[in-house]
Amino acid sequence: MNLQQFLRDYAERTRNSFIEYTDTVDVVTVSLGASRFQNVGVYQVVRNGRSVIEFLSKVCPANEYIDHVALLELNHELCYCKVVIHEGIVQVAAAIPAARATDEELSDIMSEVAQVADQLEFELTGQDVN
């Protein structure tokens, strides 16, 4: 699968924007309606000897006012993604083995990551930052 081509096609099909951010990271800015947008970084890495496609969307800086237990409990309700704290930032992440990834599943993952990250961002900050 050509991941970058899929992302370009996805962005065009869904009227979103695609950016070749770095040599290893691509970003799709997903429109969520009501003038809200969410950036989702997508990259292919090797984990435990197999190629994996990872999705990551920033929410906000982690701080002592965030209910970390509630974030962990939210993970139980999600299908593809999970809430993580990485490098001091609350983020929404997902991963799928590249060999099993279909266009439909990648589209579903992209949508869920963007929607959950945007919802959390609004709940935690009241803003549309990322």
N, CA, C and O atoms as CSV, one atom per row, in Angstrom:
chain,resi,resn,atom,element,x,y,z
A,1,MET,N,N,0.834,-1.182,0.000
A,1,MET,CA,C,0.000,0.000,0.000
A,1,MET,C,C,0.878,1.246,0.000
A,1,MET,O,O,1.852,1.329,0.749
A,2,ASN,N,N,0.535,2.193,-0.830
A,2,ASN,CA,C,1.217,3.476,-0.844
A,2,ASN,C,C,0.451,4.411,0.091
A,2,ASN,O,O,-0.567,4.988,-0.290
A,3,LEU,N,N,0.955,4.551,1.322
A,3,LEU,CA,C,0.258,5.330,2.350
A,3,LEU,C,C,0.081,6.784,1.940
A,3,LEU,O,O,-0.998,7.352,2.109
A,4,GLN,N,N,1.123,7.378,1.409
A,4,GLN,CA,C,1.037,8.784,1.020
A,4,GLN,C,C,-0.016,8.996,-0.068
A,4,GLN,O,O,-0.739,9.992,-0.037
A,5,GLN,N,N,-0.109,8.093,-1.009
A,5,GLN,CA,C,-1.129,8.216,-2.055
A,5,GLN,C,C,-2.524,8.057,-1.459
A,5,GLN,O,O,-3.447,8.784,-1.827
A,6,PHE,N,N,-2.676,7.104,-0.535
A,6,PHE,CA,C,-3.974,6.958,0.131
A,6,PHE,C,C,-4.362,8.263,0.821
A,6,PHE,O,O,-5.501,8.715,0.702
A,7,LEU,N,N,-3.415,8.872,1.545
A,7,LEU,CA,C,-3.720,10.110,2.279
A,7,LEU,C,C,-4.091,11.244,1.333
A,7,LEU,O,O,-5.007,12.019,1.609
A,8,ARG,N,N,-3.379,11.336,0.219
A,8,ARG,CA,C,-3.732,12.355,-0.786
A,8,ARG,C,C,-5.149,12.124,-1.311
A,8,ARG,O,O,-5.951,13.055,-1.389
A,9,ASP,N,N,-5.447,10.877,-1.667
A,9,ASP,CA,C,-6.779,10.533,-2.185
A,9,ASP,C,C,-7.854,10.776,-1.131
A,9,ASP,O,O,-8.926,11.296,-1.441
A,10,TYR,N,N,-7.568,10.401,0.112
A,10,TYR,CA,C,-8.521,10.607,1.208
A,10,TYR,C,C,-8.820,12.100,1.377
A,10,TYR,O,O,-9.978,12.505,1.482
A,11,ALA,N,N,-7.766,12.902,1.402
A,11,ALA,CA,C,-7.954,14.344,1.575
A,11,ALA,C,C,-8.772,14.928,0.426
A,11,ALA,O,O,-9.648,15.764,0.647
A,12,GLU,N,N,-8.491,14.493,-0.782
A,12,GLU,CA,C,-9.242,14.993,-1.939
A,12,GLU,C,C,-10.700,14.536,-1.884
A,12,GLU,O,O,-11.612,15.329,-2.113
A,13,ARG,N,N,-10.913,13.273,-1.583
A,13,ARG,CA,C,-12.264,12.711,-1.541
A,13,ARG,C,C,-13.119,13.360,-0.455
A,13,ARG,O,O,-14.318,13.561,-0.649
A,14,THR,N,N,-12.515,13.687,0.682
A,14,THR,CA,C,-13.261,14.237,1.814
A,14,THR,C,C,-13.160,15.761,1.903
A,14,THR,O,O,-13.639,16.372,2.858
A,15,ARG,N,N,-12.534,16.357,0.901
A,15,ARG,CA,C,-12.352,17.814,0.846
A,15,ARG,C,C,-11.592,18.341,2.067
A,15,ARG,O,O,-11.937,19.373,2.643
A,16,ASN,N,N,-10.566,17.609,2.433
A,16,ASN,CA,C,-9.663,18.014,3.502
A,16,ASN,C,C,-8.327,18.376,2.874
A,16,ASN,O,O,-8.173,18.304,1.655
A,17,SER,N,N,-7.362,18.764,3.696
A,17,SER,CA,C,-6.066,19.116,3.129
A,17,SER,C,C,-4.993,18.128,3.572
A,17,SER,O,O,-5.042,17.582,4.675
A,18,PHE,N,N,-4.036,17.915,2.698
A,18,PHE,CA,C,-2.928,16.989,2.911
A,18,PHE,C,C,-1.634,17.779,2.857
A,18,PHE,O,O,-1.438,18.602,1.963
A,19,ILE,N,N,-0.741,17.527,3.826
A,19,ILE,CA,C,0.559,18.192,3.849
A,19,ILE,C,C,1.631,17.130,4.061
A,19,ILE,O,O,1.544,16.318,4.982
A,20,GLU,N,N,2.631,17.147,3.208
A,20,GLU,CA,C,3.816,16.311,3.404
A,20,GLU,C,C,4.676,17.058,4.418
A,20,GLU,O,O,5.512,17.880,4.040
A,21,TYR,N,N,4.474,16.774,5.709
A,21,TYR,CA,C,5.060,17.570,6.786
A,21,TYR,C,C,6.572,17.391,6.868
A,21,TYR,O,O,7.321,18.368,6.898
A,22,THR,N,N,7.009,16.146,6.904
A,22,THR,CA,C,8.442,15.828,6.874
A,22,THR,C,C,8.623,14.611,5.970
A,22,THR,O,O,7.670,14.144,5.347
A,23,ASP,N,N,9.844,14.107,5.906
A,23,ASP,CA,C,10.098,12.905,5.111
A,23,ASP,C,C,9.358,11.691,5.661
A,23,ASP,O,O,9.075,10.746,4.925
A,24,THR,N,N,9.046,11.715,6.953
A,24,THR,CA,C,8.430,10.544,7.579
A,24,THR,C,C,7.016,10.780,8.103
A,24,THR,O,O,6.326,9.824,8.456
A,25,VAL,N,N,6.576,12.028,8.159
A,25,VAL,CA,C,5.256,12.346,8.720
A,25,VAL,C,C,4.430,13.131,7.710
A,25,VAL,O,O,4.890,14.121,7.142
A,26,ASP,N,N,3.204,12.670,7.501
A,26,ASP,CA,C,2.241,13.400,6.683
A,26,ASP,C,C,1.123,13.868,7.606
A,26,ASP,O,O,0.825,13.216,8.607
A,27,VAL,N,N,0.507,14.995,7.272
A,27,VAL,CA,C,-0.566,15.546,8.090
A,27,VAL,C,C,-1.790,15.771,7.223
A,27,VAL,O,O,-1.706,16.346,6.137
A,28,VAL,N,N,-2.930,15.310,7.720
A,28,VAL,CA,C,-4.207,15.599,7.082
A,28,VAL,C,C,-4.974,16.501,8.039
A,28,VAL,O,O,-5.161,16.159,9.206
A,29,THR,N,N,-5.415,17.649,7.548
A,29,THR,CA,C,-6.264,18.536,8.329
A,29,THR,C,C,-7.696,18.153,8.016
A,29,THR,O,O,-8.169,18.334,6.894
A,30,VAL,N,N,-8.386,17.619,9.024
A,30,VAL,CA,C,-9.732,17.080,8.849
A,30,VAL,C,C,-10.755,18.137,9.248
A,30,VAL,O,O,-10.727,18.646,10.368
A,31,SER,N,N,-11.650,18.460,8.335
A,31,SER,CA,C,-12.739,19.393,8.614
A,31,SER,C,C,-13.835,18.651,9.364
A,31,SER,O,O,-14.282,17.585,8.941
A,32,LEU,N,N,-14.263,19.230,10.484
A,32,LEU,CA,C,-15.270,18.583,11.321
A,32,LEU,C,C,-16.571,19.369,11.369
A,32,LEU,O,O,-17.435,19.086,12.200
A,33,GLY,N,N,-16.721,20.343,10.497
A,33,GLY,CA,C,-17.936,21.151,10.477
A,33,GLY,C,C,-17.883,22.243,11.528
A,33,GLY,O,O,-17.008,22.253,12.393
A,34,ALA,N,N,-18.839,23.167,11.439
A,34,ALA,CA,C,-18.928,24.282,12.394
A,34,ALA,C,C,-17.589,25.008,12.537
A,34,ALA,O,O,-17.228,25.445,13.629
A,35,SER,N,N,-16.864,25.132,11.440
A,35,SER,CA,C,-15.572,25.830,11.420
A,35,SER,C,C,-14.539,25.205,12.356
A,35,SER,O,O,-13.667,25.907,12.868
A,36,ARG,N,N,-14.628,23.914,12.579
A,36,ARG,CA,C,-13.651,23.228,13.421
A,36,ARG,C,C,-12.814,22.292,12.544
A,36,ARG,O,O,-13.320,21.662,11.615
A,37,PHE,N,N,-11.532,22.221,12.863
A,37,PHE,CA,C,-10.588,21.398,12.119
A,37,PHE,C,C,-9.682,20.682,13.110
A,37,PHE,O,O,-9.479,21.151,14.230
A,38,GLN,N,N,-9.138,19.541,12.690
A,38,GLN,CA,C,-8.198,18.817,13.543
A,38,GLN,C,C,-7.097,18.233,12.673
A,38,GLN,O,O,-7.370,17.568,11.674
A,39,ASN,N,N,-5.852,18.484,13.060
A,39,ASN,CA,C,-4.708,17.917,12.351
A,39,ASN,C,C,-4.436,16.506,12.853
A,39,ASN,O,O,-4.426,16.254,14.058
A,40,VAL,N,N,-4.218,15.594,11.920
A,40,VAL,CA,C,-3.874,14.211,12.261
A,40,VAL,C,C,-2.568,13.867,11.554
A,40,VAL,O,O,-2.493,13.869,10.326
A,41,GLY,N,N,-1.542,13.571,12.346
A,41,GLY,CA,C,-0.270,13.127,11.792
A,41,GLY,C,C,-0.330,11.633,11.518
A,41,GLY,O,O,-0.846,10.869,12.333
A,42,VAL,N,N,0.194,11.217,10.376
A,42,VAL,CA,C,0.165,9.804,9.990
A,42,VAL,C,C,1.571,9.408,9.547
A,42,VAL,O,O,2.212,10.113,8.768
A,43,TYR,N,N,2.036,8.278,10.052
A,43,TYR,CA,C,3.364,7.819,9.665
A,43,TYR,C,C,3.440,6.306,9.746
A,43,TYR,O,O,2.677,5.661,10.465
A,44,GLN,N,N,4.374,5.761,8.997
A,44,GLN,CA,C,4.574,4.315,8.956
A,44,GLN,C,C,5.888,4.013,9.661
A,44,GLN,O,O,6.927,4.588,9.336
A,45,VAL,N,N,5.829,3.102,10.635
A,45,VAL,CA,C,7.007,2.738,11.416
A,45,VAL,C,C,7.085,1.217,11.528
A,45,VAL,O,O,6.146,0.507,11.168
A,46,VAL,N,N,8.202,0.736,12.026
A,46,VAL,CA,C,8.348,-0.693,12.298
A,46,VAL,C,C,8.280,-0.878,13.810
A,46,VAL,O,O,9.070,-0.297,14.554
A,47,ARG,N,N,7.331,-1.691,14.253
A,47,ARG,CA,C,7.153,-2.012,15.673
A,47,ARG,C,C,7.155,-3.534,15.807
A,47,ARG,O,O,6.393,-4.225,15.130
A,48,ASN,N,N,8.002,-4.043,16.669
A,48,ASN,CA,C,8.091,-5.492,16.887
A,48,ASN,C,C,8.269,-6.263,15.580
A,48,ASN,O,O,7.698,-7.339,15.400
A,49,GLY,N,N,9.062,-5.704,14.678
A,49,GLY,CA,C,9.394,-6.392,13.443
A,49,GLY,C,C,8.365,-6.313,12.337
A,49,GLY,O,O,8.523,-6.964,11.304
A,50,ARG,N,N,7.297,-5.519,12.529
A,50,ARG,CA,C,6.315,-5.403,11.440
A,50,ARG,C,C,5.960,-3.941,11.194
A,50,ARG,O,O,6.016,-3.098,12.090
A,51,SER,N,N,5.597,-3.682,9.962
A,51,SER,CA,C,5.254,-2.325,9.546
A,51,SER,C,C,3.880,-1.940,10.103
A,51,SER,O,O,2.907,-2.682,9.965
A,52,VAL,N,N,3.826,-0.777,10.727
A,52,VAL,CA,C,2.607,-0.293,11.371
A,52,VAL,C,C,2.327,1.129,10.904
A,52,VAL,O,O,3.245,1.939,10.772
A,53,ILE,N,N,1.053,1.430,10.652
A,53,ILE,CA,C,0.637,2.791,10.331
A,53,ILE,C,C,0.095,3.401,11.612
A,53,ILE,O,O,-0.823,2.861,12.228
A,54,GLU,N,N,0.671,4.534,12.011
A,54,GLU,CA,C,0.258,5.198,13.244
A,54,GLU,C,C,-0.369,6.550,12.937
A,54,GLU,O,O,0.031,7.252,12.009
A,55,PHE,N,N,-1.361,6.890,13.745
A,55,PHE,CA,C,-2.075,8.161,13.649
A,55,PHE,C,C,-1.911,8.863,14.991
A,55,PHE,O,O,-1.953,8.216,16.038
A,56,LEU,N,N,-1.724,10.183,14.970
A,56,LEU,CA,C,-1.555,10.925,16.210
A,56,LEU,C,C,-2.120,12.324,16.034
A,56,LEU,O,O,-1.812,13.005,15.056
A,57,SER,N,N,-2.949,12.754,16.983
A,57,SER,CA,C,-3.514,14.097,16.935
A,57,SER,C,C,-3.382,14.740,18.309
A,57,SER,O,O,-3.834,14.178,19.306
A,58,LYS,N,N,-2.767,15.910,18.361
A,58,LYS,CA,C,-2.558,16.620,19.624
A,58,LYS,C,C,-3.868,17.204,20.129
A,58,LYS,O,O,-4.710,17.658,19.353
A,59,VAL,N,N,-4.021,17.181,21.459
A,59,VAL,CA,C,-5.198,17.752,22.102
A,59,VAL,C,C,-4.805,19.020,22.858
A,59,VAL,O,O,-5.262,20.110,22.512
A,60,CYS,N,N,-3.962,18.890,23.886
A,60,CYS,CA,C,-3.518,20.036,24.680
A,60,CYS,C,C,-2.403,19.578,25.615
A,60,CYS,O,O,-2.197,18.378,25.794
A,61,PRO,N,N,-1.681,20.531,26.212
A,61,PRO,CA,C,-0.675,20.136,27.196
A,61,PRO,C,C,-1.334,19.439,28.391
A,61,PRO,O,O,-2.408,19.839,28.841
A,62,ALA,N,N,-0.685,18.406,28.891
A,62,ALA,CA,C,-1.170,17.734,30.100
A,62,ALA,C,C,-0.907,18.649,31.292
A,62,ALA,O,O,0.113,19.337,31.344
A,63,ASN,N,N,-1.826,18.651,32.240
A,63,ASN,CA,C,-1.637,19.442,33.456
A,63,ASN,C,C,-2.384,18.796,34.613
A,63,ASN,O,O,-3.111,17.820,34.429
A,64,GLU,N,N,-2.198,19.346,35.800
A,64,GLU,CA,C,-2.784,18.744,37.005
A,64,GLU,C,C,-4.296,18.911,37.095
A,64,GLU,O,O,-4.929,18.279,37.941
A,65,TYR,N,N,-4.888,19.740,36.250
A,65,TYR,CA,C,-6.333,19.962,36.283
A,65,TYR,C,C,-7.110,18.956,35.424
A,65,TYR,O,O,-8.336,18.882,35.513
A,66,ILE,N,N,-6.420,18.206,34.620
A,66,ILE,CA,C,-7.064,17.205,33.762
A,66,ILE,C,C,-7.320,15.944,34.576
A,66,ILE,O,O,-6.446,15.484,35.310
A,67,ASP,N,N,-8.503,15.397,34.445
A,67,ASP,CA,C,-8.869,14.156,35.131
A,67,ASP,C,C,-8.290,12.981,34.338
A,67,ASP,O,O,-8.894,12.498,33.380
A,68,HIS,N,N,-7.118,12.540,34.760
A,68,HIS,CA,C,-6.417,11.482,34.034
A,68,HIS,C,C,-7.170,10.152,34.080
A,68,HIS,O,O,-7.119,9.376,33.125
A,69,VAL,N,N,-7.859,9.892,35.172
A,69,VAL,CA,C,-8.644,8.659,35.273
A,69,VAL,C,C,-9.772,8.681,34.243
A,69,VAL,O,O,-10.048,7.665,33.605
A,70,ALA,N,N,-10.420,9.827,34.080
A,70,ALA,CA,C,-11.494,9.944,33.080
A,70,ALA,C,C,-10.955,9.690,31.676
A,70,ALA,O,O,-11.638,9.081,30.852
A,71,LEU,N,N,-9.735,10.151,31.396
A,71,LEU,CA,C,-9.137,9.901,30.080
A,71,LEU,C,C,-8.902,8.404,29.878
A,71,LEU,O,O,-9.157,7.873,28.797
A,72,LEU,N,N,-8.418,7.730,30.912
A,72,LEU,CA,C,-8.220,6.280,30.803
A,72,LEU,C,C,-9.547,5.552,30.624
A,72,LEU,O,O,-9.633,4.595,29.854
A,73,GLU,N,N,-10.575,5.999,31.326
A,73,GLU,CA,C,-11.887,5.366,31.189
A,73,GLU,C,C,-12.473,5.595,29.799
A,73,GLU,O,O,-13.183,4.737,29.275
A,74,LEU,N,N,-12.179,6.751,29.202
A,74,LEU,CA,C,-12.645,7.035,27.848
A,74,LEU,C,C,-12.103,6.000,26.864
A,74,LEU,O,O,-12.789,5.632,25.911
A,75,ASN,N,N,-10.879,5.533,27.092
A,75,ASN,CA,C,-10.286,4.536,26.194
A,75,ASN,C,C,-11.175,3.306,26.035
A,75,ASN,O,O,-11.192,2.682,24.974
A,76,HIS,N,N,-11.902,2.963,27.071
A,76,HIS,CA,C,-12.785,1.793,27.016
A,76,HIS,C,C,-13.935,1.989,26.023
A,76,HIS,O,O,-14.459,1.013,25.487
A,77,GLU,N,N,-14.326,3.227,25.778
A,77,GLU,CA,C,-15.460,3.531,24.904
A,77,GLU,C,C,-15.072,3.668,23.433
A,77,GLU,O,O,-15.945,3.693,22.565
A,78,LEU,N,N,-13.789,3.754,23.147
A,78,LEU,CA,C,-13.329,4.041,21.790
A,78,LEU,C,C,-13.107,2.757,21.000
A,78,LEU,O,O,-12.807,1.708,21.571
A,79,CYS,N,N,-13.257,2.849,19.694
A,79,CYS,CA,C,-13.103,1.680,18.829
A,79,CYS,C,C,-11.656,1.524,18.367
A,79,CYS,O,O,-10.995,0.546,18.714
A,80,TYR,N,N,-11.169,2.476,17.592
A,80,TYR,CA,C,-9.838,2.373,16.991
A,80,TYR,C,C,-8.754,3.087,17.788
A,80,TYR,O,O,-7.609,2.636,17.832
A,81,CYS,N,N,-9.112,4.189,18.410
A,81,CYS,CA,C,-8.079,5.043,18.988
A,81,CYS,C,C,-8.024,4.943,20.507
A,81,CYS,O,O,-8.853,4.290,21.141
A,82,LYS,N,N,-7.027,5.606,21.062
A,82,LYS,CA,C,-6.851,5.661,22.511
A,82,LYS,C,C,-6.303,7.035,22.864
A,82,LYS,O,O,-5.672,7.702,22.044
A,83,VAL,N,N,-6.557,7.440,24.101
A,83,VAL,CA,C,-6.021,8.699,24.598
A,83,VAL,C,C,-4.699,8.381,25.283
A,83,VAL,O,O,-4.618,7.464,26.101
A,84,VAL,N,N,-3.661,9.148,24.941
A,84,VAL,CA,C,-2.333,8.940,25.514
A,84,VAL,C,C,-1.766,10.286,25.951
A,84,VAL,O,O,-2.224,11.342,25.514
A,85,ILE,N,N,-0.774,10.228,26.811
A,85,ILE,CA,C,0.025,11.414,27.110
A,85,ILE,C,C,1.424,11.094,26.625
A,85,ILE,O,O,2.069,10.164,27.110
A,86,HIS,N,N,1.883,11.873,25.664
A,86,HIS,CA,C,3.196,11.654,25.051
A,86,HIS,C,C,3.933,12.984,25.035
A,86,HIS,O,O,3.429,13.980,24.516
A,87,GLU,N,N,5.134,12.989,25.609
A,87,GLU,CA,C,5.958,14.194,25.679
A,87,GLU,C,C,5.192,15.355,26.313
A,87,GLU,O,O,5.309,16.499,25.874
A,88,GLY,N,N,4.397,15.047,27.363
A,88,GLY,CA,C,3.686,16.084,28.099
A,88,GLY,C,C,2.450,16.631,27.415
A,88,GLY,O,O,1.882,17.628,27.863
A,89,ILE,N,N,2.024,15.989,26.332
A,89,ILE,CA,C,0.863,16.449,25.567
A,89,ILE,C,C,-0.200,15.353,25.567
A,89,ILE,O,O,0.101,14.192,25.288
A,90,VAL,N,N,-1.457,15.727,25.883
A,90,VAL,CA,C,-2.567,14.794,25.723
A,90,VAL,C,C,-2.794,14.648,24.225
A,90,VAL,O,O,-2.930,15.643,23.514
A,91,GLN,N,N,-2.835,13.407,23.747
A,91,GLN,CA,C,-2.997,13.148,22.323
A,91,GLN,C,C,-3.946,11.973,22.113
A,91,GLN,O,O,-4.165,11.164,23.015
A,92,VAL,N,N,-4.496,11.896,20.926
A,92,VAL,CA,C,-5.300,10.746,20.535
A,92,VAL,C,C,-4.482,9.982,19.505
A,92,VAL,O,O,-4.004,10.557,18.527
A,93,ALA,N,N,-4.325,8.675,19.732
A,93,ALA,CA,C,-3.465,7.850,18.882
A,93,ALA,C,C,-4.207,6.603,18.420
A,93,ALA,O,O,-5.155,6.147,19.060
A,94,ALA,N,N,-3.753,6.068,17.301
A,94,ALA,CA,C,-4.266,4.797,16.792
A,94,ALA,C,C,-3.159,4.150,15.967
A,94,ALA,O,O,-2.253,4.827,15.481
A,95,ALA,N,N,-3.245,2.841,15.820
A,95,ALA,CA,C,-2.260,2.120,15.011
A,95,ALA,C,C,-2.915,0.888,14.412
A,95,ALA,O,O,-3.840,0.309,14.982
A,96,ILE,N,N,-2.411,0.501,13.246
A,96,ILE,CA,C,-2.899,-0.701,12.573
A,96,ILE,C,C,-1.728,-1.310,11.800
A,96,ILE,O,O,-0.948,-0.581,11.187
A,97,PRO,N,N,-1.597,-2.634,11.821
A,97,PRO,CA,C,-0.558,-3.252,10.992
A,97,PRO,C,C,-0.784,-2.887,9.523
A,97,PRO,O,O,-1.897,-3.018,9.013
A,98,ALA,N,N,0.252,-2.437,8.857
A,98,ALA,CA,C,0.125,-1.991,7.465
A,98,ALA,C,C,-0.396,-3.108,6.564
A,98,ALA,O,O,-1.137,-2.842,5.618
A,99,ALA,N,N,-0.020,-4.339,6.846
A,99,ALA,CA,C,-0.439,-5.462,6.000
A,99,ALA,C,C,-1.945,-5.701,6.053
A,99,ALA,O,O,-2.508,-6.280,5.124
A,100,ARG,N,N,-2.604,-5.263,7.122
A,100,ARG,CA,C,-4.048,-5.474,7.270
A,100,ARG,C,C,-4.871,-4.236,6.925
A,100,ARG,O,O,-6.100,-4.296,6.909
A,101,ALA,N,N,-4.214,-3.132,6.654
A,101,ALA,CA,C,-4.912,-1.858,6.473
A,101,ALA,C,C,-5.644,-1.793,5.136
A,101,ALA,O,O,-5.042,-1.953,4.075
A,102,THR,N,N,-6.947,-1.558,5.205
A,102,THR,CA,C,-7.731,-1.317,3.993
A,102,THR,C,C,-8.048,0.170,3.928
A,102,THR,O,O,-7.979,0.871,4.937
A,103,ASP,N,N,-8.392,0.643,2.751
A,103,ASP,CA,C,-8.754,2.052,2.606
A,103,ASP,C,C,-9.913,2.416,3.528
A,103,ASP,O,O,-9.911,3.479,4.149
A,104,GLU,N,N,-10.902,1.531,3.613
A,104,GLU,CA,C,-12.074,1.809,4.449
A,104,GLU,C,C,-11.690,1.914,5.924
A,104,GLU,O,O,-12.146,2.811,6.634
A,105,GLU,N,N,-10.853,0.992,6.371
A,105,GLU,CA,C,-10.453,1.013,7.773
A,105,GLU,C,C,-9.583,2.230,8.083
A,105,GLU,O,O,-9.753,2.856,9.130
A,106,LEU,N,N,-8.663,2.570,7.196
A,106,LEU,CA,C,-7.842,3.761,7.397
A,106,LEU,C,C,-8.710,5.017,7.452
A,106,LEU,O,O,-8.454,5.912,8.258
A,107,SER,N,N,-9.723,5.089,6.609
A,107,SER,CA,C,-10.645,6.232,6.622
A,107,SER,C,C,-11.393,6.303,7.949
A,107,SER,O,O,-11.545,7.382,8.522
A,108,ASP,N,N,-11.860,5.157,8.436
A,108,ASP,CA,C,-12.570,5.118,9.717
A,108,ASP,C,C,-11.661,5.547,10.864
A,108,ASP,O,O,-12.080,6.292,11.750
A,109,ILE,N,N,-10.426,5.078,10.844
A,109,ILE,CA,C,-9.470,5.440,11.892
A,109,ILE,C,C,-9.203,6.941,11.850
A,109,ILE,O,O,-9.232,7.605,12.886
A,110,MET,N,N,-8.944,7.475,10.667
A,110,MET,CA,C,-8.677,8.908,10.517
A,110,MET,C,C,-9.832,9.725,11.096
A,110,MET,O,O,-9.617,10.691,11.828
A,111,SER,N,N,-11.040,9.330,10.764
A,111,SER,CA,C,-12.226,10.040,11.227
A,111,SER,C,C,-12.356,9.980,12.747
A,111,SER,O,O,-12.605,10.999,13.391
A,112,GLU,N,N,-12.188,8.795,13.316
A,112,GLU,CA,C,-12.327,8.672,14.769
A,112,GLU,C,C,-11.245,9.454,15.505
A,112,GLU,O,O,-11.545,10.140,16.482
A,113,VAL,N,N,-10.009,9.365,15.064
A,113,VAL,CA,C,-8.925,10.096,15.720
A,113,VAL,C,C,-9.220,11.595,15.701
A,113,VAL,O,O,-9.099,12.262,16.728
A,114,ALA,N,N,-9.602,12.124,14.550
A,114,ALA,CA,C,-9.881,13.558,14.437
A,114,ALA,C,C,-11.060,13.970,15.311
A,114,ALA,O,O,-10.989,14.981,16.010
A,115,GLN,N,N,-12.136,13.201,15.278
A,115,GLN,CA,C,-13.332,13.562,16.048
A,115,GLN,C,C,-13.090,13.497,17.550
A,115,GLN,O,O,-13.493,14.402,18.281
A,116,VAL,N,N,-12.442,12.445,18.016
A,116,VAL,CA,C,-12.180,12.307,19.450
A,116,VAL,C,C,-11.215,13.390,19.922
A,116,VAL,O,O,-11.427,13.985,20.978
A,117,ALA,N,N,-10.163,13.651,19.156
A,117,ALA,CA,C,-9.202,14.687,19.539
A,117,ALA,C,C,-9.877,16.055,19.595
A,117,ALA,O,O,-9.644,16.826,20.526
A,118,ASP,N,N,-10.708,16.355,18.609
A,118,ASP,CA,C,-11.398,17.645,18.596
A,118,ASP,C,C,-12.351,17.768,19.780
A,118,ASP,O,O,-12.402,18.809,20.434
A,119,GLN,N,N,-13.103,16.710,20.055
A,119,GLN,CA,C,-14.048,16.728,21.178
A,119,GLN,C,C,-13.304,16.928,22.501
A,119,GLN,O,O,-13.715,17.744,23.326
A,120,LEU,N,N,-12.217,16.188,22.705
A,120,LEU,CA,C,-11.428,16.336,23.929
A,120,LEU,C,C,-10.816,17.725,24.030
A,120,LEU,O,O,-10.814,18.337,25.099
A,121,GLU,N,N,-10.301,18.215,22.920
A,121,GLU,CA,C,-9.698,19.543,22.898
A,121,GLU,C,C,-10.711,20.594,23.345
A,121,GLU,O,O,-10.388,21.476,24.140
A,122,PHE,N,N,-11.929,20.498,22.835
A,122,PHE,CA,C,-12.970,21.458,23.200
A,122,PHE,C,C,-13.354,21.300,24.672
A,122,PHE,O,O,-13.518,22.295,25.379
A,123,GLU,N,N,-13.498,20.051,25.140
A,123,GLU,CA,C,-13.857,19.817,26.543
A,123,GLU,C,C,-12.774,20.305,27.497
A,123,GLU,O,O,-13.084,20.855,28.554
A,124,LEU,N,N,-11.511,20.111,27.137
A,124,LEU,CA,C,-10.413,20.447,28.044
A,124,LEU,C,C,-9.954,21.896,27.946
A,124,LEU,O,O,-9.446,22.453,28.919
A,125,THR,N,N,-10.130,22.516,26.769
A,125,THR,CA,C,-9.615,23.883,26.590
A,125,THR,C,C,-10.674,24.893,26.185
A,125,THR,O,O,-10.492,26.095,26.377
A,126,GLY,N,N,-11.785,24.413,25.624
A,126,GLY,CA,C,-12.802,25.335,25.111
A,126,GLY,C,C,-12.391,26.002,23.814
A,126,GLY,O,O,-13.040,26.950,23.372
A,127,GLN,N,N,-11.313,25.517,23.195
A,127,GLN,CA,C,-10.782,26.141,21.984
A,127,GLN,C,C,-10.579,25.106,20.877
A,127,GLN,O,O,-10.666,23.898,21.101
A,128,ASP,N,N,-10.306,25.621,19.674
A,128,ASP,CA,C,-9.927,24.784,18.534
A,128,ASP,C,C,-8.496,25.158,18.183
A,128,ASP,O,O,-8.259,26.050,17.369
A,129,VAL,N,N,-7.541,24.465,18.808
A,129,VAL,CA,C,-6.133,24.836,18.692
A,129,VAL,C,C,-5.394,23.991,17.671
A,129,VAL,O,O,-4.601,24.515,16.889
A,130,ASN,N,N,-5.648,22.679,17.670
A,130,ASN,CA,C,-4.877,21.760,16.833
A,130,ASN,C,C,-5.718,21.226,15.704
A,130,ASN,O,O,-5.233,20.435,14.895
